[in-house]
């Protein structure tokens, strides 16, 4: 996927950057494409399994809000968190990364 593909998927996910007053700031500050892709894969697996966010939160021992942030690419989940999500989804952890390419993040590419 290209950077533009990730940006389009990001916009479809419904994320909007908010200022401290809850109003869109108009900034183009997008999440890391890899975090977004992982989040979208988690959401896809959750929906395929028929789980709501509330059910996955309970099954994985994570907070509802934390899962939302992860699905929207706004949080860099730890390995342990990803293992808990995979267990909650009843899938092998590698499934969370299906279809992802090994691309460098903007921070690594820029130096």
Chimera marker file (.cmm) of the C-alpha trace (Angstrom):
<marker_set name="trace">
<marker id="1" x="0.000" y="0.000" z="0.000" r="1" g="1" b="0" radius="0.5"/>
<marker id="2" x="1.150" y="3.507" z="-0.681" r="1" g="1" b="0" radius="0.5"/>
<marker id="3" x="1.142" y="6.385" z="1.783" r="1" g="1" b="0" radius="0.5"/>
<marker id="4" x="-1.907" y="7.759" z="-0.025" r="1" g="1" b="0" radius="0.5"/>
<marker id="5" x="-3.759" y="4.442" z="0.365" r="1" g="1" b="0" radius="0.5"/>
<marker id="6" x="-3.132" y="4.540" z="4.106" r="1" g="1" b="0" radius="0.5"/>
<marker id="7" x="-4.298" y="8.141" z="4.302" r="1" g="1" b="0" radius="0.5"/>
<marker id="8" x="-7.523" y="7.254" z="2.501" r="1" g="1" b="0" radius="0.5"/>
<marker id="9" x="-8.102" y="4.271" z="4.784" r="1" g="1" b="0" radius="0.5"/>
<marker id="10" x="-7.392" y="6.505" z="7.739" r="1" g="1" b="0" radius="0.5"/>
<marker id="11" x="-10.052" y="8.976" z="6.664" r="1" g="1" b="0" radius="0.5"/>
<marker id="12" x="-12.562" y="6.160" z="6.122" r="1" g="1" b="0" radius="0.5"/>
<marker id="13" x="-11.928" y="4.972" z="9.688" r="1" g="1" b="0" radius="0.5"/>
<marker id="14" x="-13.572" y="8.188" z="10.909" r="1" g="1" b="0" radius="0.5"/>
<marker id="15" x="-10.597" y="9.631" z="12.781" r="1" g="1" b="0" radius="0.5"/>
<marker id="16" x="-10.374" y="13.383" z="12.996" r="1" g="1" b="0" radius="0.5"/>
<marker id="17" x="-7.648" y="15.210" z="14.839" r="1" g="1" b="0" radius="0.5"/>
<marker id="18" x="-9.190" y="17.216" z="17.640" r="1" g="1" b="0" radius="0.5"/>
<marker id="19" x="-7.978" y="20.276" z="19.433" r="1" g="1" b="0" radius="0.5"/>
<marker id="20" x="-8.292" y="20.585" z="23.199" r="1" g="1" b="0" radius="0.5"/>
<marker id="21" x="-11.801" y="21.966" z="22.636" r="1" g="1" b="0" radius="0.5"/>
<marker id="22" x="-12.921" y="18.963" z="20.604" r="1" g="1" b="0" radius="0.5"/>
<marker id="23" x="-13.014" y="20.845" z="17.297" r="1" g="1" b="0" radius="0.5"/>
<marker id="24" x="-11.204" y="19.633" z="14.210" r="1" g="1" b="0" radius="0.5"/>
<marker id="25" x="-7.857" y="21.400" z="14.030" r="1" g="1" b="0" radius="0.5"/>
<marker id="26" x="-7.449" y="20.958" z="10.279" r="1" g="1" b="0" radius="0.5"/>
<marker id="27" x="-3.986" y="19.496" z="10.773" r="1" g="1" b="0" radius="0.5"/>
<marker id="28" x="-2.777" y="16.740" z="8.466" r="1" g="1" b="0" radius="0.5"/>
<marker id="29" x="-1.228" y="14.885" z="11.422" r="1" g="1" b="0" radius="0.5"/>
<marker id="30" x="-1.982" y="11.291" z="10.392" r="1" g="1" b="0" radius="0.5"/>
<marker id="31" x="-1.098" y="8.227" z="12.453" r="1" g="1" b="0" radius="0.5"/>
<marker id="32" x="1.782" y="6.007" z="11.435" r="1" g="1" b="0" radius="0.5"/>
<marker id="33" x="0.645" y="3.928" z="8.434" r="1" g="1" b="0" radius="0.5"/>
<marker id="34" x="1.837" y="0.707" z="10.051" r="1" g="1" b="0" radius="0.5"/>
<marker id="35" x="-0.112" y="1.383" z="13.251" r="1" g="1" b="0" radius="0.5"/>
<marker id="36" x="-3.180" y="2.174" z="11.195" r="1" g="1" b="0" radius="0.5"/>
<marker id="37" x="-2.794" y="-0.998" z="9.129" r="1" g="1" b="0" radius="0.5"/>
<marker id="38" x="-2.448" y="-3.141" z="12.267" r="1" g="1" b="0" radius="0.5"/>
<marker id="39" x="-5.463" y="-1.422" z="13.806" r="1" g="1" b="0" radius="0.5"/>
<marker id="40" x="-7.524" y="-2.030" z="10.697" r="1" g="1" b="0" radius="0.5"/>
<marker id="41" x="-6.493" y="-5.693" z="10.690" r="1" g="1" b="0" radius="0.5"/>
<marker id="42" x="-7.556" y="-6.019" z="14.335" r="1" g="1" b="0" radius="0.5"/>
<marker id="43" x="-10.903" y="-4.441" z="13.501" r="1" g="1" b="0" radius="0.5"/>
<marker id="44" x="-11.341" y="-6.748" z="10.495" r="1" g="1" b="0" radius="0.5"/>
<marker id="45" x="-10.595" y="-9.820" z="12.617" r="1" g="1" b="0" radius="0.5"/>
<marker id="46" x="-12.896" y="-8.570" z="15.380" r="1" g="1" b="0" radius="0.5"/>
<marker id="47" x="-15.765" y="-8.077" z="12.954" r="1" g="1" b="0" radius="0.5"/>
<marker id="48" x="-15.109" y="-11.446" z="11.253" r="1" g="1" b="0" radius="0.5"/>
<marker id="49" x="-15.267" y="-13.097" z="14.669" r="1" g="1" b="0" radius="0.5"/>
<marker id="50" x="-18.537" y="-11.324" z="15.441" r="1" g="1" b="0" radius="0.5"/>
<marker id="51" x="-17.154" y="-9.462" z="18.454" r="1" g="1" b="0" radius="0.5"/>
<marker id="52" x="-18.133" y="-5.960" z="19.493" r="1" g="1" b="0" radius="0.5"/>
<marker id="53" x="-15.499" y="-3.639" z="20.946" r="1" g="1" b="0" radius="0.5"/>
<marker id="54" x="-17.018" y="-4.248" z="24.379" r="1" g="1" b="0" radius="0.5"/>
<marker id="55" x="-16.761" y="-8.023" z="23.962" r="1" g="1" b="0" radius="0.5"/>
<marker id="56" x="-13.159" y="-7.876" z="22.781" r="1" g="1" b="0" radius="0.5"/>
<marker id="57" x="-12.261" y="-5.551" z="25.655" r="1" g="1" b="0" radius="0.5"/>
<marker id="58" x="-13.695" y="-8.049" z="28.130" r="1" g="1" b="0" radius="0.5"/>
<marker id="59" x="-12.123" y="-11.081" z="26.419" r="1" g="1" b="0" radius="0.5"/>
<marker id="60" x="-8.675" y="-9.452" z="26.209" r="1" g="1" b="0" radius="0.5"/>
<marker id="61" x="-8.692" y="-7.639" z="29.551" r="1" g="1" b="0" radius="0.5"/>
<marker id="62" x="-8.139" y="-4.287" z="27.853" r="1" g="1" b="0" radius="0.5"/>
<marker id="63" x="-10.135" y="-1.093" z="28.078" r="1" g="1" b="0" radius="0.5"/>
<marker id="64" x="-12.778" y="-0.231" z="25.508" r="1" g="1" b="0" radius="0.5"/>
<marker id="65" x="-11.147" y="3.159" z="24.893" r="1" g="1" b="0" radius="0.5"/>
<marker id="66" x="-7.688" y="1.601" z="24.509" r="1" g="1" b="0" radius="0.5"/>
<marker id="67" x="-8.985" y="-0.746" z="21.819" r="1" g="1" b="0" radius="0.5"/>
<marker id="68" x="-10.529" y="2.169" z="19.941" r="1" g="1" b="0" radius="0.5"/>
<marker id="69" x="-7.187" y="3.981" z="19.964" r="1" g="1" b="0" radius="0.5"/>
<marker id="70" x="-5.395" y="0.865" z="18.720" r="1" g="1" b="0" radius="0.5"/>
<marker id="71" x="-7.943" y="0.216" z="15.948" r="1" g="1" b="0" radius="0.5"/>
<marker id="72" x="-7.607" y="3.806" z="14.756" r="1" g="1" b="0" radius="0.5"/>
<marker id="73" x="-3.808" y="3.706" z="14.766" r="1" g="1" b="0" radius="0.5"/>
<marker id="74" x="-3.571" y="6.278" z="17.535" r="1" g="1" b="0" radius="0.5"/>
<marker id="75" x="-1.738" y="4.021" z="19.984" r="1" g="1" b="0" radius="0.5"/>
<marker id="76" x="1.411" y="1.968" z="19.570" r="1" g="1" b="0" radius="0.5"/>
<marker id="77" x="0.373" y="-1.255" z="21.298" r="1" g="1" b="0" radius="0.5"/>
<marker id="78" x="3.024" y="-3.265" z="23.123" r="1" g="1" b="0" radius="0.5"/>
<marker id="79" x="3.788" y="-6.850" z="22.166" r="1" g="1" b="0" radius="0.5"/>
<marker id="80" x="2.000" y="-8.041" z="25.297" r="1" g="1" b="0" radius="0.5"/>
<marker id="81" x="-1.081" y="-6.011" z="24.397" r="1" g="1" b="0" radius="0.5"/>
<marker id="82" x="-1.093" y="-7.469" z="20.878" r="1" g="1" b="0" radius="0.5"/>
<marker id="83" x="-0.823" y="-10.970" z="22.373" r="1" g="1" b="0" radius="0.5"/>
<marker id="84" x="-3.823" y="-10.237" z="24.608" r="1" g="1" b="0" radius="0.5"/>
<marker id="85" x="-5.805" y="-8.958" z="21.624" r="1" g="1" b="0" radius="0.5"/>
<marker id="86" x="-4.943" y="-12.071" z="19.606" r="1" g="1" b="0" radius="0.5"/>
<marker id="87" x="-6.029" y="-14.277" z="22.525" r="1" g="1" b="0" radius="0.5"/>
<marker id="88" x="-9.268" y="-12.288" z="22.833" r="1" g="1" b="0" radius="0.5"/>
<marker id="89" x="-9.917" y="-12.780" z="19.132" r="1" g="1" b="0" radius="0.5"/>
<marker id="90" x="-8.943" y="-16.465" z="19.402" r="1" g="1" b="0" radius="0.5"/>
<marker id="91" x="-6.441" y="-16.112" z="16.548" r="1" g="1" b="0" radius="0.5"/>
<marker id="92" x="-2.718" y="-16.758" z="16.190" r="1" g="1" b="0" radius="0.5"/>
<marker id="93" x="-0.813" y="-13.498" z="16.870" r="1" g="1" b="0" radius="0.5"/>
<marker id="94" x="0.680" y="-13.592" z="13.362" r="1" g="1" b="0" radius="0.5"/>
<marker id="95" x="-2.812" y="-12.991" z="11.955" r="1" g="1" b="0" radius="0.5"/>
<marker id="96" x="-2.646" y="-9.441" z="13.321" r="1" g="1" b="0" radius="0.5"/>
<marker id="97" x="0.066" y="-8.756" z="10.742" r="1" g="1" b="0" radius="0.5"/>
<marker id="98" x="-1.405" y="-10.574" z="7.719" r="1" g="1" b="0" radius="0.5"/>
<marker id="99" x="-0.962" y="-8.556" z="4.555" r="1" g="1" b="0" radius="0.5"/>
<marker id="100" x="1.319" y="-5.930" z="6.080" r="1" g="1" b="0" radius="0.5"/>
<marker id="101" x="4.497" y="-4.943" z="4.338" r="1" g="1" b="0" radius="0.5"/>
<marker id="102" x="7.746" y="-4.089" z="6.076" r="1" g="1" b="0" radius="0.5"/>
<marker id="103" x="7.934" y="-0.391" z="5.331" r="1" g="1" b="0" radius="0.5"/>
<marker id="104" x="9.847" y="2.139" z="7.356" r="1" g="1" b="0" radius="0.5"/>
<marker id="105" x="7.984" y="4.719" z="9.372" r="1" g="1" b="0" radius="0.5"/>
<marker id="106" x="8.259" y="8.408" z="8.413" r="1" g="1" b="0" radius="0.5"/>
<marker id="107" x="10.560" y="9.021" z="11.406" r="1" g="1" b="0" radius="0.5"/>
<marker id="108" x="12.993" y="6.330" z="10.231" r="1" g="1" b="0" radius="0.5"/>
<marker id="109" x="12.862" y="7.477" z="6.614" r="1" g="1" b="0" radius="0.5"/>
<marker id="110" x="13.492" y="11.118" z="7.541" r="1" g="1" b="0" radius="0.5"/>
<marker id="111" x="16.472" y="10.439" z="9.783" r="1" g="1" b="0" radius="0.5"/>
<link id1="1" id2="2" r="1" g="1" b="0" radius="0.2"/>
<link id1="2" id2="3" r="1" g="1" b="0" radius="0.2"/>
<link id1="3" id2="4" r="1" g="1" b="0" radius="0.2"/>
<link id1="4" id2="5" r="1" g="1" b="0" radius="0.2"/>
<link id1="5" id2="6" r="1" g="1" b="0" radius="0.2"/>
<link id1="6" id2="7" r="1" g="1" b="0" radius="0.2"/>
<link id1="7" id2="8" r="1" g="1" b="0" radius="0.2"/>
<link id1="8" id2="9" r="1" g="1" b="0" radius="0.2"/>
<link id1="9" id2="10" r="1" g="1" b="0" radius="0.2"/>
<link id1="10" id2="11" r="1" g="1" b="0" radius="0.2"/>
<link id1="11" id2="12" r="1" g="1" b="0" radius="0.2"/>
<link id1="12" id2="13" r="1" g="1" b="0" radius="0.2"/>
<link id1="13" id2="14" r="1" g="1" b="0" radius="0.2"/>
<link id1="14" id2="15" r="1" g="1" b="0" radius="0.2"/>
<link id1="15" id2="16" r="1" g="1" b="0" radius="0.2"/>
<link id1="16" id2="17" r="1" g="1" b="0" radius="0.2"/>
<link id1="17" id2="18" r="1" g="1" b="0" radius="0.2"/>
<link id1="18" id2="19" r="1" g="1" b="0" radius="0.2"/>
<link id1="19" id2="20" r="1" g="1" b="0" radius="0.2"/>
<link id1="20" id2="21" r="1" g="1" b="0" radius="0.2"/>
<link id1="21" id2="22" r="1" g="1" b="0" radius="0.2"/>
<link id1="22" id2="23" r="1" g="1" b="0" radius="0.2"/>
<link id1="23" id2="24" r="1" g="1" b="0" radius="0.2"/>
<link id1="24" id2="25" r="1" g="1" b="0" radius="0.2"/>
<link id1="25" id2="26" r="1" g="1" b="0" radius="0.2"/>
<link id1="26" id2="27" r="1" g="1" b="0" radius="0.2"/>
<link id1="27" id2="28" r="1" g="1" b="0" radius="0.2"/>
<link id1="28" id2="29" r="1" g="1" b="0" radius="0.2"/>
<link id1="29" id2="30" r="1" g="1" b="0" radius="0.2"/>
<link id1="30" id2="31" r="1" g="1" b="0" radius="0.2"/>
<link id1="31" id2="32" r="1" g="1" b="0" radius="0.2"/>
<link id1="32" id2="33" r="1" g="1" b="0" radius="0.2"/>
<link id1="33" id2="34" r="1" g="1" b="0" radius="0.2"/>
<link id1="34" id2="35" r="1" g="1" b="0" radius="0.2"/>
<link id1="35" id2="36" r="1" g="1" b="0" radius="0.2"/>
<link id1="36" id2="37" r="1" g="1" b="0" radius="0.2"/>
<link id1="37" id2="38" r="1" g="1" b="0" radius="0.2"/>
<link id1="38" id2="39" r="1" g="1" b="0" radius="0.2"/>
<link id1="39" id2="40" r="1" g="1" b="0" radius="0.2"/>
<link id1="40" id2="41" r="1" g="1" b="0" radius="0.2"/>
<link id1="41" id2="42" r="1" g="1" b="0" radius="0.2"/>
<link id1="42" id2="43" r="1" g="1" b="0" radius="0.2"/>
<link id1="43" id2="44" r="1" g="1" b="0" radius="0.2"/>
<link id1="44" id2="45" r="1" g="1" b="0" radius="0.2"/>
<link id1="45" id2="46" r="1" g="1" b="0" radius="0.2"/>
<link id1="46" id2="47" r="1" g="1" b="0" radius="0.2"/>
<link id1="47" id2="48" r="1" g="1" b="0" radius="0.2"/>
<link id1="48" id2="49" r="1" g="1" b="0" radius="0.2"/>
<link id1="49" id2="50" r="1" g="1" b="0" radius="0.2"/>
<link id1="50" id2="51" r="1" g="1" b="0" radius="0.2"/>
<link id1="51" id2="52" r="1" g="1" b="0" radius="0.2"/>
<link id1="52" id2="53" r="1" g="1" b="0" radius="0.2"/>
<link id1="53" id2="54" r="1" g="1" b="0" radius="0.2"/>
<link id1="54" id2="55" r="1" g="1" b="0" radius="0.2"/>
<link id1="55" id2="56" r="1" g="1" b="0" radius="0.2"/>
<link id1="56" id2="57" r="1" g="1" b="0" radius="0.2"/>
<link id1="57" id2="58" r="1" g="1" b="0" radius="0.2"/>
<link id1="58" id2="59" r="1" g="1" b="0" radius="0.2"/>
<link id1="59" id2="60" r="1" g="1" b="0" radius="0.2"/>
<link id1="60" id2="61" r="1" g="1" b="0" radius="0.2"/>
<link id1="61" id2="62" r="1" g="1" b="0" radius="0.2"/>
<link id1="62" id2="63" r="1" g="1" b="0" radius="0.2"/>
<link id1="63" id2="64" r="1" g="1" b="0" radius="0.2"/>
<link id1="64" id2="65" r="1" g="1" b="0" radius="0.2"/>
<link id1="65" id2="66" r="1" g="1" b="0" radius="0.2"/>
<link id1="66" id2="67" r="1" g="1" b="0" radius="0.2"/>
<link id1="67" id2="68" r="1" g="1" b="0" radius="0.2"/>
<link id1="68" id2="69" r="1" g="1" b="0" radius="0.2"/>
<link id1="69" id2="70" r="1" g="1" b="0" radius="0.2"/>
<link id1="70" id2="71" r="1" g="1" b="0" radius="0.2"/>
<link id1="71" id2="72" r="1" g="1" b="0" radius="0.2"/>
<link id1="72" id2="73" r="1" g="1" b="0" radius="0.2"/>
<link id1="73" id2="74" r="1" g="1" b="0" radius="0.2"/>
<link id1="74" id2="75" r="1" g="1" b="0" radius="0.2"/>
<link id1="75" id2="76" r="1" g="1" b="0" radius="0.2"/>
<link id1="76" id2="77" r="1" g="1" b="0" radius="0.2"/>
<link id1="77" id2="78" r="1" g="1" b="0" radius="0.2"/>
<link id1="78" id2="79" r="1" g="1" b="0" radius="0.2"/>
<link id1="79" id2="80" r="1" g="1" b="0" radius="0.2"/>
<link id1="80" id2="81" r="1" g="1" b="0" radius="0.2"/>
<link id1="81" id2="82" r="1" g="1" b="0" radius="0.2"/>
<link id1="82" id2="83" r="1" g="1" b="0" radius="0.2"/>
<link id1="83" id2="84" r="1" g="1" b="0" radius="0.2"/>
<link id1="84" id2="85" r="1" g="1" b="0" radius="0.2"/>
<link id1="85" id2="86" r="1" g="1" b="0" radius="0.2"/>
<link id1="86" id2="87" r="1" g="1" b="0" radius="0.2"/>
<link id1="87" id2="88" r="1" g="1" b="0" radius="0.2"/>
<link id1="88" id2="89" r="1" g="1" b="0" radius="0.2"/>
<link id1="89" id2="90" r="1" g="1" b="0" radius="0.2"/>
<link id1="90" id2="91" r="1" g="1" b="0" radius="0.2"/>
<link id1="91" id2="92" r="1" g="1" b="0" radius="0.2"/>
<link id1="92" id2="93" r="1" g="1" b="0" radius="0.2"/>
<link id1="93" id2="94" r="1" g="1" b="0" radius="0.2"/>
<link id1="94" id2="95" r="1" g="1" b="0" radius="0.2"/>
<link id1="95" id2="96" r="1" g="1" b="0" radius="0.2"/>
<link id1="96" id2="97" r="1" g="1" b="0" radius="0.2"/>
<link id1="97" id2="98" r="1" g="1" b="0" radius="0.2"/>
<link id1="98" id2="99" r="1" g="1" b="0" radius="0.2"/>
<link id1="99" id2="100" r="1" g="1" b="0" radius="0.2"/>
<link id1="100" id2="101" r="1" g="1" b="0" radius="0.2"/>
<link id1="101" id2="102" r="1" g="1" b="0" radius="0.2"/>
<link id1="102" id2="103" r="1" g="1" b="0" radius="0.2"/>
<link id1="103" id2="104" r="1" g="1" b="0" radius="0.2"/>
<link id1="104" id2="105" r="1" g="1" b="0" radius="0.2"/>
<link id1="105" id2="106" r="1" g="1" b="0" radius="0.2"/>
<link id1="106" id2="107" r="1" g="1" b="0" radius="0.2"/>
<link id1="107" id2="108" r="1" g="1" b="0" radius="0.2"/>
<link id1="108" id2="109" r="1" g="1" b="0" radius="0.2"/>
<link id1="109" id2="110" r="1" g="1" b="0" radius="0.2"/>
<link id1="110" id2="111" r="1" g="1" b="0" radius="0.2"/>
</marker_set>
